[in-house]
C-alpha cells in the first residue's frame, strides 16, 4: 500500500515570537497545575511544544508522494502572487469561539487579527491547490490562530465551574510573514512531529 503523508500548509513563527508565546504558556500552565489528577503532570491542558507553534492556513489531509509534489508546486505558485505582510497576534482565549452553553472548550488559542492579505493568500492557495490535488477546503470564515494547548474534556469538566481558569487576555505581538511552508505531521509516541517539506517565499 502506498505511503501517505498527513500534510498541511502553515505560517511558521519567528523564534522570538515562539519564545514570547512559550512564556504565556508557562504562566497559564500554573493556573491549571492545581487541577492535575493523579498521574497527570499538566492537568486538563496538554501544551503544544514551542517548536510546534504555527498558524495553519490549509489542511490537505493524507496525500500520496505524487500529490505532495503537486501541492508543493501549487503553494509555490500561489506564494509568488503575494508580498510579505504582517500578522498581529492580539488575544489569548479558549477555542473554538462561540461555545454553546455548558460545552467544554477544546483548546487554548492565540488569535490573530483578520486581514485582507491573509484572506487573499488563503483564497489563492485554495484555487491553486484545487487545480492540482483533490482535497476539501474549509468553507467557514478564516481567523488566524495558534493552538497553545488542547483541553482534556473529562479533566476540565471535573473542575467546579467557578474554579475553572479564566482565559481571556489581550496581547500585542507582531511579526512579518515572508514564507509559507508545506508541512508533514507524523504522530509519534511523544506527540506530533512536524517536518517542513517545502518552504515557499513570498514575492519580494
Residue pairs with C-beta under 8 A, 6 or more apart in sequence:
2 64
2 65
3 64
3 65
4 62
4 63
4 64
5 62
5 63
5 64
5 65
5 68
5 184
5 197
6 61
6 62
6 184
6 185
6 186
6 187
7 60
7 61
7 62
7 63
7 68
7 71
7 182
7 183
7 184
7 185
7 197
8 56
8 57
8 58
8 59
8 60
8 183
8 185
9 56
9 57
9 58
9 59
9 60
9 71
9 75
9 125
9 180
9 181
9 182
9 183
10 54
10 55
10 56
10 57
10 180
10 181
10 183
10 194
11 54
11 55
11 57
11 87
11 144
11 177
11 180
11 181
12 54
12 179
12 181
12 196
13 21
13 53
13 54
13 55
13 146
13 175
14 175
16 175
17 89
17 173
17 175
18 50
18 51
18 53
19 50
20 173
21 50
21 53
21 89
21 110
21 146
21 148
21 173
22 50
22 53
24 92
24 110
24 148
24 169
24 171
25 47
25 48
25 50
25 148
25 149
28 45
28 92
28 108
28 148
28 149
28 165
28 167
29 42
29 43
29 45
29 47
31 165
32 42
32 43
32 44
32 45
32 165
33 42
33 43
34 43
35 43
35 44
35 155
35 158
35 159
35 163
36 42
36 43
37 43
37 155
37 158
40 155
43 155
44 151
44 152
44 155
44 156
44 158
44 159
45 108
45 149
45 150
45 151
45 152
46 149
46 150
46 151
46 152
47 148
47 149
48 147
48 148
48 149
48 150
49 191
51 194
52 191
52 192
52 194
53 146
53 147
53 148
54 146
54 183
54 194
55 87
55 112
55 144
55 145
55 146
57 121
57 122
57 125
57 180
58 122
58 125
58 126
58 129
58 135
58 137
58 138
59 138
60 71
60 129
60 133
60 135
61 135
61 136
63 71
63 133
63 135
67 132
67 133
68 182
68 184
68 197
70 132
70 133
71 129
71 132
71 133
71 182
72 182
72 197
72 198
72 200
73 132
74 125
74 128
74 129
74 131
74 132
74 133
75 125
75 128
75 129
75 180
75 182
75 198
75 200
76 198
76 200
77 128
78 121
78 124
78 125
78 127
78 128
78 129
78 200
79 179
79 180
79 200
79 201
79 202
79 203
80 202
80 203
81 124
81 203
82 117
82 120
82 121
82 124
82 202
82 203
83 202
83 203
83 204
84 176
84 177
84 178
84 202
84 204
85 115
85 117
85 118
85 176
85 177
85 202
86 174
86 175
86 176
86 177
87 112
87 113
87 115
87 118
87 144
87 174
87 175
87 176
87 177
88 112
88 113
88 172
88 173
88 174
89 110
89 111
89 112
89 146
89 171
89 172
89 173
89 174
89 175
90 111
90 112
90 113
90 170
90 171
90 172
90 173
91 110
91 111
91 168
91 169
91 170
91 171
92 108
92 109
92 110
92 111
92 148
92 167
92 168
92 169
92 171
93 108
93 109
93 111
93 167
93 168
93 169
94 105
94 107
94 108
94 109
94 151
94 167
94 168
95 105
95 106
95 107
95 108
95 109
95 145
95 147
96 105
96 106
96 107
96 109
97 143
99 105
104 151
104 153
104 156
104 157
105 151
105 156
106 150
106 151
106 153
107 147
107 148
107 149
107 150
107 151
108 147
108 148
108 149
108 151
108 167
109 145
109 146
109 147
109 148
110 145
110 146
110 148
110 171
111 143
111 144
111 145
112 118
112 143
112 144
112 145
112 146
113 144
114 142
114 143
114 144
118 142
118 144
119 142
121 180
122 142
125 180
126 137
129 135
129 137
130 137
156 164
177 202
178 201
178 202
179 199
179 200
179 201
179 202
180 199
180 200
180 202
181 196
181 197
181 198
181 199
181 200
182 196
182 197
182 198
182 199
182 200
183 194
183 195
183 196
183 197
184 194
184 195
184 197
185 192
185 193
185 194
186 192
186 193
186 195
187 193
